[in-house]
């Protein structure tokens, strides 16, 4: 959405000021709803990333139970 648009530090400060303004002068319900929407976007993005990468599920399942202790040098 903000790809190649300005400095990311400036975008972070602007978004932080907006969130602080909503937190101080708005209702907690509004802030909670916004946070839920962002959490849903994050969850959807994580699932999409897993689908796009398409890992070897069998290898992941086997290595979950293959415990290895690293050797100390």
N, CA, C and O atoms as CSV, one atom per row, in Angstrom:
chain,resi,resn,atom,element,x,y,z
A,1,UNK,N,N,0.823,-1.185,0.000
A,1,UNK,CA,C,0.000,0.000,0.000
A,1,UNK,C,C,0.869,1.250,0.000
A,1,UNK,O,O,0.597,2.184,-0.755
A,2,UNK,N,N,1.911,1.289,0.832
A,2,UNK,CA,C,2.769,2.467,0.914
A,2,UNK,C,C,4.114,2.221,0.234
A,2,UNK,O,O,5.109,2.843,0.604
A,3,UNK,N,N,4.161,1.332,-0.747
A,3,UNK,CA,C,5.420,0.991,-1.388
A,3,UNK,C,C,5.972,2.192,-2.145
A,3,UNK,O,O,5.268,2.822,-2.935
A,4,UNK,N,N,7.224,2.495,-1.896
A,4,UNK,CA,C,7.930,3.598,-2.559
A,4,UNK,C,C,7.241,4.943,-2.383
A,4,UNK,O,O,7.274,5.780,-3.284
A,5,UNK,N,N,6.621,5.155,-1.236
A,5,UNK,CA,C,5.973,6.436,-0.974
A,5,UNK,C,C,6.588,7.026,0.282
A,5,UNK,O,O,6.182,6.682,1.392
A,6,UNK,N,N,7.552,7.904,0.121
A,6,UNK,CA,C,8.108,8.639,1.246
A,6,UNK,C,C,8.969,7.809,2.178
A,6,UNK,O,O,9.317,6.662,1.899
A,7,UNK,N,N,9.293,8.432,3.287
A,7,UNK,CA,C,10.140,7.832,4.299
A,7,UNK,C,C,9.282,7.009,5.259
A,7,UNK,O,O,8.239,7.476,5.717
A,8,UNK,N,N,9.723,5.779,5.565
A,8,UNK,CA,C,8.940,4.912,6.444
A,8,UNK,C,C,8.886,5.452,7.865
A,8,UNK,O,O,7.911,5.211,8.576
A,9,UNK,N,N,9.910,6.173,8.290
A,9,UNK,CA,C,9.897,6.785,9.618
A,9,UNK,C,C,8.773,7.808,9.722
A,9,UNK,O,O,8.073,7.868,10.732
A,10,UNK,N,N,8.604,8.605,8.685
A,10,UNK,CA,C,7.547,9.621,8.684
A,10,UNK,C,C,6.177,8.952,8.702
A,10,UNK,O,O,5.284,9.392,9.426
A,11,UNK,N,N,6.000,7.878,7.904
A,11,UNK,CA,C,4.724,7.149,7.922
A,11,UNK,C,C,4.454,6.582,9.309
A,11,UNK,O,O,3.319,6.633,9.785
A,12,UNK,N,N,5.479,6.041,9.964
A,12,UNK,CA,C,5.307,5.490,11.308
A,12,UNK,C,C,4.896,6.544,12.314
A,12,UNK,O,O,4.030,6.304,13.155
A,13,UNK,N,N,5.517,7.719,12.229
A,13,UNK,CA,C,5.168,8.807,13.144
A,13,UNK,C,C,3.734,9.274,12.893
A,13,UNK,O,O,2.981,9.499,13.840
A,14,UNK,N,N,3.360,9.418,11.638
A,14,UNK,CA,C,2.001,9.868,11.310
A,14,UNK,C,C,0.965,8.868,11.814
A,14,UNK,O,O,-0.028,9.256,12.429
A,15,UNK,N,N,1.194,7.586,11.555
A,15,UNK,CA,C,0.248,6.565,12.022
A,15,UNK,C,C,0.221,6.520,13.542
A,15,UNK,O,O,-0.845,6.349,14.132
A,16,UNK,N,N,1.382,6.671,14.189
A,16,UNK,CA,C,1.424,6.703,15.652
A,16,UNK,C,C,0.645,7.867,16.234
A,16,UNK,O,O,-0.042,7.712,17.244
A,17,UNK,N,N,0.745,9.038,15.605
A,17,UNK,CA,C,0.001,10.211,16.074
A,17,UNK,C,C,-1.502,9.993,15.904
A,17,UNK,O,O,-2.287,10.357,16.779
A,18,UNK,N,N,-1.898,9.402,14.785
A,18,UNK,CA,C,-3.324,9.126,14.564
A,18,UNK,C,C,-3.850,8.157,15.614
A,18,UNK,O,O,-4.932,8.368,16.163
A,19,UNK,N,N,-3.096,7.096,15.897
A,19,UNK,CA,C,-3.523,6.117,16.902
A,19,UNK,C,C,-3.581,6.758,18.285
A,19,UNK,O,O,-4.516,6.506,19.045
A,20,UNK,N,N,-2.583,7.589,18.619
A,20,UNK,CA,C,-2.601,8.274,19.913
A,20,UNK,C,C,-3.798,9.216,20.018
A,20,UNK,O,O,-4.431,9.301,21.070
A,21,UNK,N,N,-4.108,9.920,18.937
A,21,UNK,CA,C,-5.260,10.824,18.931
A,21,UNK,C,C,-6.554,10.052,19.161
A,21,UNK,O,O,-7.407,10.469,19.945
A,22,UNK,N,N,-6.693,8.916,18.465
A,22,UNK,CA,C,-7.897,8.096,18.659
A,22,UNK,C,C,-7.940,7.561,20.084
A,22,UNK,O,O,-9.011,7.502,20.688
A,23,UNK,N,N,-6.801,7.174,20.624
A,23,UNK,CA,C,-6.764,6.645,21.986
A,23,UNK,C,C,-7.109,7.678,23.037
A,23,UNK,O,O,-7.792,7.371,24.014
A,24,UNK,N,N,-6.639,8.908,22.844
A,24,UNK,CA,C,-6.893,9.945,23.843
A,24,UNK,C,C,-8.290,10.551,23.727
A,24,UNK,O,O,-8.955,10.793,24.734
A,25,UNK,N,N,-8.726,10.792,22.498
A,25,UNK,CA,C,-9.970,11.526,22.307
A,25,UNK,C,C,-11.122,10.670,21.796
A,25,UNK,O,O,-12.273,11.105,21.836
A,26,UNK,N,N,-10.843,9.488,21.328
A,26,UNK,CA,C,-11.892,8.611,20.818
A,26,UNK,C,C,-12.327,7.620,21.878
A,26,UNK,O,O,-11.976,7.740,23.051
A,27,UNK,N,N,-13.082,6.660,21.448
A,27,UNK,CA,C,-13.550,5.644,22.380
A,27,UNK,C,C,-12.631,4.428,22.313
A,27,UNK,O,O,-11.963,4.184,21.309
A,28,UNK,N,N,-12.617,3.687,23.390
A,28,UNK,CA,C,-11.804,2.485,23.440
A,28,UNK,C,C,-12.332,1.438,22.466
A,28,UNK,O,O,-11.555,0.658,21.916
A,29,UNK,N,N,-13.639,1.415,22.251
A,29,UNK,CA,C,-14.234,0.457,21.320
A,29,UNK,C,C,-13.710,0.672,19.900
A,29,UNK,O,O,-13.447,-0.294,19.184
A,30,UNK,N,N,-13.558,1.929,19.491
A,30,UNK,CA,C,-13.040,2.222,18.161
A,30,UNK,C,C,-11.609,1.724,18.031
A,30,UNK,O,O,-11.257,1.097,17.032
A,31,UNK,N,N,-10.786,1.998,19.030
A,31,UNK,CA,C,-9.396,1.552,19.014
A,31,UNK,C,C,-9.318,0.027,19.014
A,31,UNK,O,O,-8.469,-0.554,18.338
A,32,UNK,N,N,-10.192,-0.610,19.761
A,32,UNK,CA,C,-10.230,-2.068,19.811
A,32,UNK,C,C,-10.639,-2.643,18.456
A,32,UNK,O,O,-10.072,-3.644,18.016
A,33,UNK,N,N,-11.598,-2.034,17.800
A,33,UNK,CA,C,-12.038,-2.506,16.484
A,33,UNK,C,C,-10.931,-2.360,15.447
A,33,UNK,O,O,-10.732,-3.250,14.620
A,34,UNK,N,N,-10.218,-1.252,15.488
A,34,UNK,CA,C,-9.105,-1.042,14.560
A,34,UNK,C,C,-8.023,-2.088,14.794
A,34,UNK,O,O,-7.461,-2.622,13.838
A,35,UNK,N,N,-7.728,-2.384,16.046
A,35,UNK,CA,C,-6.708,-3.373,16.365
A,35,UNK,C,C,-7.130,-4.771,15.903
A,35,UNK,O,O,-6.291,-5.543,15.439
A,36,UNK,N,N,-8.398,-5.100,16.023
A,36,UNK,CA,C,-8.889,-6.399,15.555
A,36,UNK,C,C,-8.736,-6.512,14.040
A,36,UNK,O,O,-8.358,-7.567,13.530
A,37,UNK,N,N,-9.026,-5.435,13.325
A,37,UNK,CA,C,-8.874,-5.449,11.868
A,37,UNK,C,C,-7.416,-5.669,11.491
A,37,UNK,O,O,-7.125,-6.467,10.600
A,38,UNK,N,N,-6.491,-4.972,12.157
A,38,UNK,CA,C,-5.073,-5.160,11.861
A,38,UNK,C,C,-4.609,-6.571,12.205
A,38,UNK,O,O,-3.793,-7.141,11.482
A,39,UNK,N,N,-5.113,-7.141,13.292
A,39,UNK,CA,C,-4.755,-8.513,13.664
A,39,UNK,C,C,-5.269,-9.502,12.617
A,39,UNK,O,O,-4.587,-10.476,12.297
A,40,UNK,N,N,-6.464,-9.258,12.085
A,40,UNK,CA,C,-6.990,-10.121,11.022
A,40,UNK,C,C,-6.148,-10.019,9.755
A,40,UNK,O,O,-5.876,-11.030,9.109
A,41,UNK,N,N,-5.730,-8.797,9.393
A,41,UNK,CA,C,-4.847,-8.630,8.235
A,41,UNK,C,C,-3.543,-9.391,8.440
A,41,UNK,O,O,-3.041,-10.026,7.512
A,42,UNK,N,N,-2.995,-9.330,9.644
A,42,UNK,CA,C,-1.750,-10.028,9.949
A,42,UNK,C,C,-1.934,-11.537,9.830
A,42,UNK,O,O,-1.074,-12.221,9.275
A,43,UNK,N,N,-3.037,-12.061,10.341
A,43,UNK,CA,C,-3.297,-13.500,10.266
A,43,UNK,C,C,-3.495,-13.947,8.819
A,43,UNK,O,O,-2.973,-14.985,8.412
A,44,UNK,N,N,-4.243,-13.173,8.049
A,44,UNK,CA,C,-4.461,-13.510,6.639
A,44,UNK,C,C,-3.143,-13.468,5.875
A,44,UNK,O,O,-2.888,-14.323,5.026
A,45,UNK,N,N,-2.310,-12.483,6.171
A,45,UNK,CA,C,-1.002,-12.393,5.522
A,45,UNK,C,C,-0.111,-13.579,5.849
A,45,UNK,O,O,0.613,-14.066,4.981
A,46,UNK,N,N,-0.154,-14.052,7.094
A,46,UNK,CA,C,0.650,-15.211,7.480
A,46,UNK,C,C,0.181,-16.460,6.747
A,46,UNK,O,O,1.004,-17.243,6.273
A,47,UNK,N,N,-1.126,-16.655,6.647
A,47,UNK,CA,C,-1.657,-17.824,5.934
A,47,UNK,C,C,-1.312,-17.738,4.449
A,47,UNK,O,O,-0.932,-18.744,3.849
A,48,UNK,N,N,-1.438,-16.567,3.853
A,48,UNK,CA,C,-1.084,-16.402,2.443
A,48,UNK,C,C,0.401,-16.661,2.203
A,48,UNK,O,O,0.772,-17.256,1.191
A,49,UNK,N,N,1.245,-16.220,3.121
A,49,UNK,CA,C,2.680,-16.464,2.980
A,49,UNK,C,C,2.979,-17.958,3.010
A,49,UNK,O,O,3.816,-18.437,2.245
A,50,UNK,N,N,2.303,-18.698,3.885
A,50,UNK,CA,C,2.509,-20.148,3.947
A,50,UNK,C,C,2.044,-20.805,2.653
A,50,UNK,O,O,2.705,-21.712,2.145
A,51,UNK,N,N,0.918,-20.357,2.120
A,51,UNK,CA,C,0.407,-20.934,0.876
A,51,UNK,C,C,1.348,-20.630,-0.285
A,51,UNK,O,O,1.597,-21.499,-1.121
A,52,UNK,N,N,1.870,-19.419,-0.345
A,52,UNK,CA,C,2.759,-19.029,-1.437
A,52,UNK,C,C,4.083,-19.783,-1.360
A,52,UNK,O,O,4.597,-20.229,-2.386
A,53,UNK,N,N,4.646,-19.933,-0.154
A,53,UNK,CA,C,5.929,-20.621,0.004
A,53,UNK,C,C,5.777,-22.120,-0.254
A,53,UNK,O,O,6.693,-22.749,-0.785
A,54,UNK,N,N,4.646,-22.692,0.112
A,54,UNK,CA,C,4.335,-24.104,-0.103
A,54,UNK,C,C,5.442,-25.013,0.435
A,54,UNK,O,O,6.148,-25.651,-0.346
A,55,UNK,N,N,5.598,-25.078,1.754
A,55,UNK,CA,C,6.672,-25.893,2.328
A,55,UNK,C,C,6.368,-27.385,2.223
A,55,UNK,O,O,5.242,-27.785,1.928
A,56,UNK,N,N,7.387,-28.191,2.469
A,56,UNK,CA,C,7.239,-29.641,2.490
A,56,UNK,C,C,6.653,-30.030,3.847
A,56,UNK,O,O,7.375,-30.102,4.841
A,57,UNK,N,N,5.346,-30.279,3.886
A,57,UNK,CA,C,4.654,-30.521,5.154
A,57,UNK,C,C,5.124,-31.797,5.831
A,57,UNK,O,O,5.197,-31.848,7.059
A,58,UNK,N,N,5.444,-32.823,5.062
A,58,UNK,CA,C,5.917,-34.072,5.656
A,58,UNK,C,C,7.239,-33.848,6.383
A,58,UNK,O,O,7.430,-34.349,7.491
A,59,UNK,N,N,8.141,-33.108,5.774
A,59,UNK,CA,C,9.430,-32.812,6.403
A,59,UNK,C,C,9.244,-31.980,7.673
A,59,UNK,O,O,9.934,-32.204,8.667
A,60,UNK,N,N,8.337,-31.042,7.642
A,60,UNK,CA,C,8.062,-30.230,8.833
A,60,UNK,C,C,7.525,-31.104,9.954
A,60,UNK,O,O,7.944,-30.967,11.103
A,61,UNK,N,N,6.592,-32.011,9.628
A,61,UNK,CA,C,6.005,-32.886,10.642
A,61,UNK,C,C,7.055,-33.815,11.248
A,61,UNK,O,O,7.075,-34.013,12.462
A,62,UNK,N,N,7.926,-34.385,10.417
A,62,UNK,CA,C,8.974,-35.286,10.917
A,62,UNK,C,C,9.946,-34.532,11.815
A,62,UNK,O,O,10.338,-35.044,12.863
A,63,UNK,N,N,10.335,-33.336,11.425
A,63,UNK,CA,C,11.322,-32.577,12.201
A,63,UNK,C,C,10.750,-31.971,13.475
A,63,UNK,O,O,11.509,-31.511,14.327
A,64,UNK,N,N,9.436,-31.961,13.623
A,64,UNK,CA,C,8.851,-31.515,14.887
A,64,UNK,C,C,9.230,-32.453,16.025
A,64,UNK,O,O,9.380,-32.022,17.168
A,65,UNK,N,N,9.385,-33.744,15.709
A,65,UNK,CA,C,9.668,-34.747,16.729
A,65,UNK,C,C,11.118,-35.206,16.714
A,65,UNK,O,O,11.502,-36.046,17.527
A,66,UNK,N,N,11.925,-34.679,15.817
A,66,UNK,CA,C,13.338,-35.028,15.724
A,66,UNK,C,C,14.137,-33.997,16.518
A,66,UNK,O,O,14.565,-32.976,15.979
A,67,UNK,N,N,14.329,-34.275,17.794
A,67,UNK,CA,C,14.997,-33.320,18.680
A,67,UNK,C,C,16.503,-33.505,18.569
A,67,UNK,O,O,17.015,-34.612,18.734
A,68,UNK,N,N,17.202,-32.423,18.289
A,68,UNK,CA,C,18.662,-32.461,18.177
A,68,UNK,C,C,19.249,-31.437,19.130
A,68,UNK,O,O,18.839,-30.277,19.145
A,69,UNK,N,N,20.212,-31.878,19.922
A,69,UNK,CA,C,20.912,-30.978,20.835
A,69,UNK,C,C,22.219,-30.588,20.169
A,69,UNK,O,O,23.007,-31.466,19.817
A,70,UNK,N,N,22.475,-29.302,19.985
A,70,UNK,CA,C,23.711,-28.893,19.310
A,70,UNK,C,C,24.936,-29.220,20.157
A,70,UNK,O,O,24.904,-29.150,21.386
A,71,UNK,N,N,26.020,-29.579,19.463
A,71,UNK,CA,C,27.275,-29.869,20.149
A,71,UNK,C,C,27.978,-28.557,20.455
A,71,UNK,O,O,28.023,-27.648,19.625
A,72,UNK,N,N,28.528,-28.474,21.668
A,72,UNK,CA,C,29.262,-27.271,22.058
A,72,UNK,C,C,30.669,-27.376,21.502
A,72,UNK,O,O,31.313,-28.418,21.627
A,73,UNK,N,N,31.150,-26.308,20.890
A,73,UNK,CA,C,32.465,-26.338,20.251
A,73,UNK,C,C,33.588,-26.445,21.236
A,73,UNK,O,O,34.754,-26.481,20.841
